[in-house]
């Protein structure tokens, strides 16, 4: 059974994206190193997350542009799109909608060990003591929930998430919707990655 690990960059940015737009559904992609895509790996380590949208998650042309730009930038950095995340608009909804399924399936065609992550909005809090995600893996064309014991998130990552929530760091997060409104805004969130690294735990 596959094991999945989330770095602080990957996990914190998913949570900050959901926290920045609590009234909206949000989505994004997860990045892993290229050398993990050999088809035999039983584990995936997500090193970063790229927030996509919060206004209209299902606009295909915008998604295609965003994914193309991310893929080009990531491959030059030795990374690849290896997963997809979403948070639903309804606080209590942790289901996988059809557009999420479609994008996650496309990612899985290129990265066989990819995962689909659904954020549990009820657990995105200032006191972030428990992982706020459900992680799914593709088995025989269906997205199946991974056992929590197979999802690795260090306690230090949860502590960093709490500290960043208290600092209101979600205001510094830039998704592709923000970038399309103002192209000077950096969807790679380099400054936010530095902010995450600077949190003492």
Buried (B, 14 or more C-beta within 10 A) or exposed (E): EBBBBBBBBBBBBBBBBBBBBEEBBBBBBBBBBBEBBEEEBEBBBBBBBBBBBBBEBBEEEBBEEBBEBBBEBBEEEEBBBBBBBBBBBEEEEBEBBEBBBEBBBBBBEEBBBBBBBBBBBEBBBEEBEEBBBBBBBBEEEEBEEBEEEBBEBBEEBBBBBBBBBEEEBBEBBBBBBBBBEEEEBEBBBEEBBEBBEEBEE
